[in-house]
């Protein structure tokens, strides 16, 4: 394949901690990404008020290391108080611009609440997502079956997700909402933990799901959905 249309074959089930080595394909992907990034136009004229806003947010994060998210309303009040930004429309343009450059993360359609939320620390979000989509090895005894299921079938229950995100319970809904938005987490409709335990014994997930499918409205999703697929952990089994 030509250099501008390369494919990278990365094994999602192998981590650096497992092998003690870095996947050569990951290294190649990183090199190619950095090469493309260097070629992109980096010189854009920005309003001084946008730069002041960015600096203000940085200072807030430095003063309060636990401040990882904020609502658009909170940021609008901050912008109007510390910069020349006067309205929500300009702020949203700013947020989309910064989000496209991974300076923060702003996806209105993925907000977990009625008030749109912004992730101020993208690296923090990546670390939390990684805890869910990568195979964990150190879990309490009561989650051993969940660990086995996630490895073998790519399915996690809500209690297991809650455990994995126990250090950020206040932002769990936002993290899960963003993961669903980017298809890193998919609903396994109408299945609760007891059904999954039964399925582990029966080895019959397909018929179980057919018996338990329910209609879920967007507003009632969290109240009904008790389990999720992690697409990157799903494996294709070839019958011989």
Legacy VTK file of the C-alpha trace (Angstrom):
# vtk DataFile Version 3.0
C-alpha trace
ASCII
DATASET POLYDATA
POINTS 240 float
0.000 0.000 0.000
1.091 3.573 -0.634
2.452 5.586 2.263
-0.635 7.833 2.391
-3.006 4.856 2.682
-1.308 2.577 5.171
-3.055 0.033 7.379
-1.963 -0.612 10.963
-2.791 -3.942 12.578
-2.967 -3.386 16.336
-3.872 -6.164 18.793
-6.400 -4.712 21.279
-6.024 -7.673 23.634
-2.299 -7.193 24.306
-1.021 -4.380 26.483
2.533 -3.229 27.101
2.320 -4.448 30.705
1.497 -7.963 29.487
4.384 -8.288 27.053
6.920 -5.864 28.447
7.350 -4.550 24.916
5.779 -1.869 22.763
3.791 -3.055 19.751
5.833 -2.115 16.617
2.585 -1.278 14.814
1.696 1.207 17.547
5.125 2.827 17.185
4.675 3.076 13.416
1.177 4.533 13.817
2.516 7.106 16.284
5.341 8.105 13.909
2.965 8.486 10.970
0.509 10.530 13.064
3.274 12.890 14.188
4.515 13.231 10.590
1.047 14.174 9.339
0.551 16.579 12.250
3.785 18.407 11.391
2.543 18.966 7.837
-0.748 20.523 8.931
-1.061 24.278 8.973
-0.420 25.338 12.543
-0.516 29.107 12.140
-3.991 30.469 12.806
-4.873 33.948 13.966
-6.925 33.705 17.153
-8.739 36.421 19.065
-6.835 37.558 22.128
-9.942 36.820 24.191
-9.724 33.125 23.183
-6.109 32.941 24.337
-7.042 34.647 27.612
-9.844 32.142 28.110
-7.468 29.217 27.508
-4.981 30.648 30.000
-7.711 31.184 32.590
-8.917 27.581 32.282
-5.334 26.337 32.628
-4.883 28.358 35.809
-8.119 26.972 37.257
-7.000 23.398 36.582
-3.619 24.083 38.180
-5.250 25.471 41.313
-7.835 22.690 41.559
-6.403 19.392 40.292
-9.809 17.732 40.738
-11.505 20.100 38.266
-11.846 17.890 35.186
-15.194 19.006 33.749
-17.421 22.064 33.595
-20.798 22.982 32.148
-21.102 25.379 29.232
-22.995 27.789 31.490
-20.095 27.787 33.974
-17.599 28.453 31.194
-19.772 31.205 29.739
-19.856 32.997 33.096
-16.084 32.594 33.380
-15.513 33.880 29.836
-17.740 36.946 30.299
-16.018 37.748 33.603
-12.390 37.371 32.473
-12.400 38.028 28.689
-14.143 40.018 25.967
-16.288 37.012 24.983
-19.841 38.320 25.261
-22.160 35.503 24.222
-22.808 31.796 24.096
-22.538 31.622 20.298
-18.902 32.790 20.279
-18.085 30.525 23.225
-19.457 27.484 21.375
-17.310 28.312 18.332
-14.311 28.558 20.668
-15.146 25.239 22.352
-15.497 23.435 19.013
-12.175 24.917 17.845
-10.345 23.862 21.008
-12.053 20.447 20.953
-10.848 19.800 17.394
-7.324 20.371 18.677
-7.742 18.129 21.752
-7.259 21.054 24.118
-10.578 20.011 25.677
-13.516 17.836 24.643
-16.864 19.306 23.698
-19.617 17.184 22.124
-23.057 18.642 22.947
-24.939 15.570 21.700
-22.978 13.363 24.117
-23.771 15.275 27.301
-25.053 13.088 30.121
-27.318 15.781 31.590
-29.594 18.530 30.383
-26.753 21.047 30.705
-23.991 20.546 28.150
-20.718 19.451 29.725
-17.116 20.022 28.672
-14.130 17.853 29.559
-11.301 20.197 30.513
-8.640 17.487 30.857
-8.581 15.190 27.805
-5.720 13.070 29.148
-7.733 12.356 32.302
-10.675 11.201 30.176
-8.436 8.901 28.121
-7.112 7.317 31.308
-10.646 6.640 32.577
-11.797 5.192 29.245
-8.694 3.011 29.184
-9.662 1.515 32.559
-12.927 0.290 31.045
-11.882 -0.882 27.573
-8.592 -2.543 28.464
-8.467 -5.893 30.222
-7.985 -5.431 33.954
-6.104 -8.056 35.934
-6.319 -6.788 39.514
-9.932 -6.905 40.685
-11.640 -7.939 43.962
-12.795 -11.589 44.165
-16.448 -10.655 43.624
-15.570 -9.297 40.174
-13.515 -12.286 38.983
-16.429 -13.579 36.910
-16.892 -10.095 35.405
-13.211 -10.015 34.509
-13.426 -13.422 32.821
-16.564 -12.373 30.910
-14.981 -9.145 29.679
-11.938 -11.026 28.402
-13.852 -13.824 26.723
-17.029 -12.108 25.535
-16.362 -8.375 25.657
-19.352 -7.788 27.973
-19.348 -5.730 31.183
-22.116 -5.176 33.718
-22.994 -1.843 35.309
-21.678 -2.923 38.747
-18.330 -3.782 37.142
-18.184 -0.450 35.298
-19.041 1.343 38.546
-16.143 -0.468 40.223
-13.721 0.433 37.410
-14.747 4.102 37.637
-15.080 4.197 41.418
-12.506 6.996 41.696
-14.643 9.331 39.564
-18.224 8.492 40.517
-19.425 12.087 40.007
-18.420 12.025 36.329
-19.250 8.372 35.575
-22.376 9.223 33.574
-20.492 11.730 31.433
-17.670 9.263 30.754
-20.108 6.529 29.760
-22.110 8.945 27.625
-18.980 9.957 25.720
-17.932 6.319 25.324
-21.323 5.485 23.825
-21.109 8.538 21.577
-17.793 7.310 20.147
-18.982 3.664 19.991
-16.504 2.537 22.641
-19.427 1.159 24.655
-22.646 -0.314 23.256
-25.864 -1.174 25.087
-26.701 -4.829 25.747
-30.416 -4.184 26.172
-32.519 -5.660 28.947
-29.866 -7.910 30.489
-29.142 -7.747 34.199
-26.284 -9.253 36.168
-28.217 -12.376 37.186
-29.086 -13.114 33.541
-25.451 -12.767 32.576
-24.372 -15.138 35.319
-26.867 -17.656 33.988
-25.532 -17.103 30.476
-21.978 -17.732 31.684
-23.138 -21.168 32.760
-25.304 -21.849 29.690
-22.868 -20.445 27.096
-25.945 -19.170 25.248
-25.834 -15.360 24.941
-27.754 -15.145 21.661
-30.923 -16.923 22.814
-30.707 -15.175 26.191
-30.674 -11.775 24.553
-33.578 -12.716 22.294
-35.624 -13.610 25.383
-34.711 -10.442 27.264
-34.767 -7.652 24.667
-36.794 -4.644 25.788
-37.602 -1.285 24.265
-35.476 1.389 25.848
-36.140 5.098 25.516
-33.151 7.418 25.602
-34.309 8.984 28.871
-34.628 5.645 30.667
-31.459 4.029 29.340
-29.451 3.954 32.566
-32.410 2.667 34.586
-32.927 -0.328 32.285
-29.621 -1.171 30.660
-27.505 -3.280 33.011
-24.793 -4.505 30.678
-22.706 -3.268 27.767
-20.578 -4.552 24.920
-17.025 -3.266 24.555
-16.538 -3.475 20.755
-12.734 -3.552 20.826
-12.833 -6.643 23.071
-15.237 -8.628 20.879
-13.594 -11.517 19.112
-14.622 -13.467 16.015
-14.735 -17.193 16.643
-14.193 -19.375 13.585
-15.988 -22.696 13.719
-13.879 -25.545 12.341
LINES 1 241
240 0 1 2 3 4 5 6 7 8 9 10 11 12 13 14 15 16 17 18 19 20 21 22 23 24 25 26 27 28 29 30 31 32 33 34 35 36 37 38 39 40 41 42 43 44 45 46 47 48 49 50 51 52 53 54 55 56 57 58 59 60 61 62 63 64 65 66 67 68 69 70 71 72 73 74 75 76 77 78 79 80 81 82 83 84 85 86 87 88 89 90 91 92 93 94 95 96 97 98 99 100 101 102 103 104 105 106 107 108 109 110 111 112 113 114 115 116 117 118 119 120 121 122 123 124 125 126 127 128 129 130 131 132 133 134 135 136 137 138 139 140 141 142 143 144 145 146 147 148 149 150 151 152 153 154 155 156 157 158 159 160 161 162 163 164 165 166 167 168 169 170 171 172 173 174 175 176 177 178 179 180 181 182 183 184 185 186 187 188 189 190 191 192 193 194 195 196 197 198 199 200 201 202 203 204 205 206 207 208 209 210 211 212 213 214 215 216 217 218 219 220 221 222 223 224 225 226 227 228 229 230 231 232 233 234 235 236 237 238 239
